[in-house]
Amino acid sequence: MDHLGSYEVVVIGAGHAGIEAACAAAKLGAKTALFTMTLDGVGNLPCNPSIGGTAKGHLVREIDALGGVMGIAADATFLQSRMLNLGKGPAVHSLRVQTDRRKYRAYMKHLLEKTENLELKQAEIVAIELDEEHRVCGVRTHLGAFYGAKAVVIATGTHLGGRIFVGEASYASGPDGEHAACELSQRLLAATVTARIVSSFVNYMLNRTAVFGNQGSMKSTVFRYYLLCTLQMLCSYGGVYLLCRVFPPAVYAGAEIISKLAVDFCLFLLSFQIQREWVFKKR
């Protein structure tokens, strides 16, 4: 691999989150690189050119208070602004602006290019590299170039494993006809699955030795344990889905969180009994 540079912080993705992360790191004095798949897609606003509103408006103001740039760019490029919910109480009054997408992209790109300690680069990041001590040491592009980094921020947004659906047909794609970041998505998925398997095996060993004290054969208990885990995940999904059908989140505030906690608590108690009486039972 060609080593083309070293940075203290590398940010992957130049959408809302990536821009704020890169600017924050650069303003704190860290040598920063911001990678985007295309320089024309910086601050693209592919989902919605509106900034503000009842929920997002609070976040924009918090970002602005912390020195962020989203609110500044919105003020500089908006087409119209409107205060929402004026017919209700002041607690839900919220400002929303409609931005000019092209001007917003140009403004953000110019801002990033002028920010000290920040370099804007066009490349698709396909891998996050680790050193011998399993610490992040840099990133690798689709052309094989390597950039060293002490920290990596992933803010890939809609590009990560993006797909376009047209009726029953679908294909991999990013916004506005750009290609999706499929390779990085597959690597992150593989890393997540591996971490889940390792953590579940550690949990299995703790239950087998410390909780239930079963020192017998692992062959049968491993199969029963992972079968129980699979059924527990399916029941968790199904239970939350059914409760949310009975108590719709749109009607009952916090229904999803309460449903998840209730279902998982009941499954935890049931799982404990099944593990004691079947999975790790001494024979």
C-alpha positions as CSV (number, residue, x, y, z in Angstrom):
1,M,0.0,0.0,0.0
2,D,1.2,3.6,-0.8
3,H,1.4,5.7,2.4
4,L,0.1,9.1,1.2
5,G,-0.1,10.9,4.5
6,S,-0.7,10.8,8.3
7,Y,-3.4,12.6,10.3
8,E,-4.6,12.8,13.9
9,V,-8.2,12.4,12.8
10,V,-9.7,10.9,9.7
11,V,-13.5,11.5,9.0
12,I,-15.3,9.3,6.5
13,G,-18.2,11.0,4.9
14,A,-18.9,14.7,4.2
15,G,-22.6,15.0,5.1
16,H,-24.0,16.8,8.1
17,A,-22.3,14.6,10.7
18,G,-19.0,14.3,8.9
19,I,-18.7,18.1,8.3
20,E,-19.4,18.9,11.9
21,A,-16.9,16.2,13.2
22,A,-14.1,17.3,10.8
23,C,-14.6,21.0,11.7
24,A,-14.7,20.3,15.4
25,A,-11.5,18.3,15.3
26,A,-9.7,20.9,13.1
27,K,-10.8,23.7,15.4
28,L,-9.4,21.8,18.4
29,G,-6.0,21.8,16.6
30,A,-6.0,18.2,15.3
31,K,-4.6,17.6,11.8
32,T,-7.7,16.3,10.1
33,A,-8.7,14.7,6.8
34,L,-12.2,14.5,5.6
35,F,-12.9,11.9,2.9
36,T,-15.9,12.0,0.5
37,M,-16.7,9.8,-2.5
38,T,-17.1,12.9,-4.6
39,L,-16.3,16.5,-4.0
40,D,-19.5,17.5,-5.6
41,G,-21.4,15.6,-2.9
42,V,-20.1,17.6,0.1
43,G,-23.1,18.7,2.2
44,N,-25.4,17.3,-0.5
45,L,-28.7,17.2,1.6
46,P,-30.0,14.1,-0.3
47,C,-32.8,13.4,2.0
48,N,-34.3,16.8,2.8
49,P,-33.1,20.4,1.9
50,S,-34.9,21.7,5.0
51,I,-33.0,22.5,8.2
52,G,-34.8,23.0,11.5
53,G,-38.3,22.0,12.5
54,T,-39.7,20.6,15.7
55,A,-37.0,18.0,16.5
56,K,-34.1,18.8,14.2
57,G,-34.3,22.5,15.1
58,H,-33.2,21.8,18.7
59,L,-30.3,19.7,17.4
60,V,-29.2,22.5,15.0
61,R,-29.3,25.0,17.9
62,E,-27.2,22.8,20.1
63,I,-24.7,22.3,17.3
64,D,-24.6,26.0,16.8
65,A,-24.0,26.6,20.5
66,L,-21.0,24.2,20.4
67,G,-19.4,26.0,17.5
68,G,-20.9,24.0,14.6
69,V,-21.4,25.2,11.1
70,M,-24.8,23.8,10.0
71,G,-26.8,26.8,11.3
72,I,-24.4,29.3,9.8
73,A,-24.6,27.6,6.4
74,A,-28.4,27.4,6.6
75,D,-28.6,31.2,7.3
76,A,-26.3,31.9,4.3
77,T,-28.2,29.7,1.8
78,F,-31.9,29.6,2.8
79,L,-34.7,30.3,0.3
80,Q,-37.4,30.8,2.9
81,S,-38.0,30.4,6.6
82,R,-41.1,29.7,8.6
83,M,-41.9,29.5,12.3
84,L,-43.9,26.3,12.8
85,N,-46.6,25.5,15.4
86,L,-47.5,29.1,16.1
87,G,-51.1,27.9,16.9
88,K,-49.7,25.9,19.8
89,G,-47.8,26.7,23.0
90,P,-44.3,28.4,22.8
91,A,-42.6,25.1,23.8
92,V,-43.2,23.7,20.4
93,H,-42.5,26.8,18.3
94,S,-39.7,25.9,15.9
95,L,-38.0,27.6,13.1
96,R,-37.5,25.8,9.8
97,V,-35.6,27.0,6.7
98,Q,-35.7,25.7,3.1
99,T,-32.2,25.8,1.7
100,D,-30.9,26.0,-1.8
101,R,-29.1,22.7,-2.2
102,R,-26.6,23.9,-4.7
103,K,-25.6,27.0,-2.7
104,Y,-25.5,24.9,0.5
105,R,-23.1,22.4,-1.1
106,A,-20.9,25.2,-2.5
107,Y,-20.9,27.1,0.8
108,M,-19.9,24.0,2.8
109,K,-17.2,23.0,0.3
110,H,-15.7,26.5,0.4
111,L,-15.9,26.5,4.2
112,L,-14.1,23.2,4.5
113,E,-11.4,24.2,2.1
114,K,-10.7,27.4,4.1
115,T,-10.7,25.7,7.5
116,E,-7.3,25.5,9.1
117,N,-5.9,22.0,9.9
118,L,-8.4,20.4,7.6
119,E,-7.8,18.7,4.3
120,L,-10.7,17.6,2.0
121,K,-10.1,14.5,-0.1
122,Q,-12.0,12.6,-2.7
123,A,-11.7,8.8,-2.2
124,E,-13.8,5.8,-1.2
125,I,-12.6,4.4,2.1
126,V,-12.9,0.6,2.0
127,A,-11.1,-0.5,5.2
128,I,-10.0,0.7,8.6
129,E,-6.6,-0.6,9.4
130,L,-5.3,-1.8,12.8
131,D,-1.8,-2.1,14.1
132,E,-0.2,-5.0,16.0
133,E,-1.9,-3.9,19.2
134,H,-5.3,-3.9,17.5
135,R,-5.6,-0.2,17.6
136,V,-6.7,2.0,14.7
137,C,-3.7,3.1,12.7
138,G,-5.3,4.4,9.5
139,V,-7.6,3.9,6.5
140,R,-7.3,2.4,3.1
141,T,-8.9,3.6,-0.1
142,H,-10.4,1.7,-3.0
143,L,-7.2,2.4,-5.0
144,G,-5.0,0.9,-2.3
145,A,-3.7,4.2,-0.8
146,F,-3.1,4.3,2.9
147,Y,-3.6,7.3,5.2
148,G,-2.4,7.0,8.8
149,A,-4.7,8.2,11.6
150,K,-4.8,8.1,15.4
151,A,-8.7,8.2,15.3
152,V,-11.3,7.5,12.6
153,V,-14.9,8.8,12.6
154,I,-17.4,7.0,10.4
155,A,-20.1,9.3,9.2
156,T,-21.0,7.6,5.8
157,G,-24.7,8.3,5.9
158,T,-26.8,7.1,3.0
159,H,-23.8,5.8,1.0
160,L,-23.1,2.9,3.4
161,G,-24.7,-0.1,1.9
162,G,-27.2,2.1,0.1
163,R,-29.9,0.6,-2.1
164,I,-32.5,2.0,-4.6
165,F,-35.9,0.3,-4.6
166,V,-38.2,0.6,-7.6
167,G,-41.2,-1.5,-7.0
168,E,-39.9,-5.1,-6.4
169,A,-36.6,-4.4,-8.1
170,S,-33.6,-3.0,-6.2
171,Y,-29.9,-2.3,-6.8
172,A,-26.9,-0.9,-4.9
173,S,-26.6,2.9,-5.2
174,G,-25.9,6.0,-3.3
175,P,-27.9,9.3,-3.5
176,D,-28.2,11.1,-6.9
177,G,-26.8,8.2,-8.9
178,E,-23.6,7.9,-6.9
179,H,-22.3,4.5,-6.2
180,A,-22.8,2.9,-2.7
181,A,-20.0,2.2,-0.2
182,C,-20.5,-1.6,-0.4
183,E,-17.1,-2.8,0.6
184,L,-16.8,-0.8,3.8
185,S,-20.4,-1.9,4.6
186,Q,-19.5,-5.6,4.2
187,R,-16.4,-5.2,6.4
188,L,-18.3,-3.4,9.2
189,L,-21.0,-6.1,9.0
190,A,-18.4,-8.9,9.3
191,A,-16.7,-7.1,12.2
192,T,-20.1,-6.7,14.0
193,V,-21.1,-10.4,13.5
194,T,-17.6,-11.5,14.7
195,A,-17.9,-9.3,17.8
196,R,-21.4,-10.7,18.5
197,I,-20.1,-14.3,18.2
198,V,-17.1,-13.7,20.4
199,S,-19.1,-11.8,23.1
200,S,-21.9,-14.5,23.1
201,F,-19.3,-17.3,23.5
202,V,-17.7,-15.4,26.5
203,N,-21.2,-15.1,28.0
204,Y,-21.7,-18.8,27.4
205,M,-18.5,-19.7,29.2
206,L,-19.4,-17.4,32.2
207,N,-22.9,-19.0,32.4
208,R,-21.5,-22.5,32.1
209,T,-18.7,-22.2,34.7
210,A,-19.6,-19.3,37.1
211,V,-23.4,-19.1,37.1
212,F,-24.7,-22.7,36.6
213,G,-21.5,-24.6,37.5
214,N,-21.8,-27.1,34.7
215,Q,-18.4,-28.7,33.9
216,G,-19.7,-31.4,31.6
217,S,-19.4,-31.7,27.9
218,M,-19.5,-28.5,25.8
219,K,-20.8,-30.3,22.7
220,S,-24.4,-30.5,23.7
221,T,-24.6,-27.3,25.8
222,V,-23.2,-25.1,23.0
223,F,-25.8,-26.2,20.6
224,R,-28.6,-25.7,23.1
225,Y,-27.3,-22.3,24.2
226,Y,-27.1,-20.9,20.7
227,L,-30.5,-22.4,19.8
228,L,-31.9,-20.6,22.8
229,C,-30.2,-17.3,21.8
230,T,-31.7,-17.5,18.3
231,L,-35.2,-18.2,19.7
232,Q,-34.8,-15.4,22.2
233,M,-33.9,-12.9,19.5
234,L,-36.9,-13.9,17.4
235,C,-39.2,-13.7,20.3
236,S,-37.8,-10.3,21.2
237,Y,-38.5,-8.9,17.8
238,G,-41.9,-10.5,17.6
239,G,-43.0,-9.4,21.0
240,V,-42.0,-5.8,20.5
241,Y,-43.7,-5.8,17.1
242,L,-47.0,-7.1,18.5
243,L,-47.0,-4.7,21.5
244,C,-46.4,-1.8,19.1
245,R,-49.3,-2.9,17.0
246,V,-51.5,-2.9,20.2
247,F,-50.0,0.4,21.5
248,P,-48.9,2.4,18.5
249,P,-45.9,4.7,19.2
250,A,-47.8,7.5,17.3
251,V,-50.5,7.4,20.0
252,Y,-48.6,6.3,23.1
253,A,-45.4,8.2,23.6
254,G,-42.4,5.9,24.4
255,A,-44.3,2.8,23.5
256,E,-41.3,1.3,21.6
257,I,-38.9,1.7,24.5
258,I,-41.4,0.4,27.1
259,S,-42.3,-2.5,24.9
260,K,-38.6,-3.4,24.4
261,L,-37.8,-3.2,28.1
262,A,-40.9,-5.3,29.1
263,V,-40.3,-8.0,26.5
264,D,-36.6,-8.3,27.2
265,F,-37.1,-8.5,30.9
266,C,-39.6,-11.3,30.6
267,L,-37.4,-13.1,28.1
268,F,-34.4,-12.7,30.5
269,L,-36.3,-14.4,33.4
270,L,-37.6,-17.2,31.0
271,S,-34.1,-17.6,29.5
272,F,-32.6,-18.0,33.0
273,Q,-35.0,-20.8,33.9
274,I,-34.5,-22.6,30.6
275,Q,-30.7,-22.4,30.9
276,R,-30.9,-23.8,34.5
277,E,-33.4,-26.6,33.7
278,W,-32.3,-27.5,30.2
279,V,-29.2,-26.0,28.7
280,F,-26.8,-26.3,31.7
281,K,-28.6,-28.9,33.8
282,K,-26.3,-31.4,35.3
283,R,-27.0,-34.9,34.1
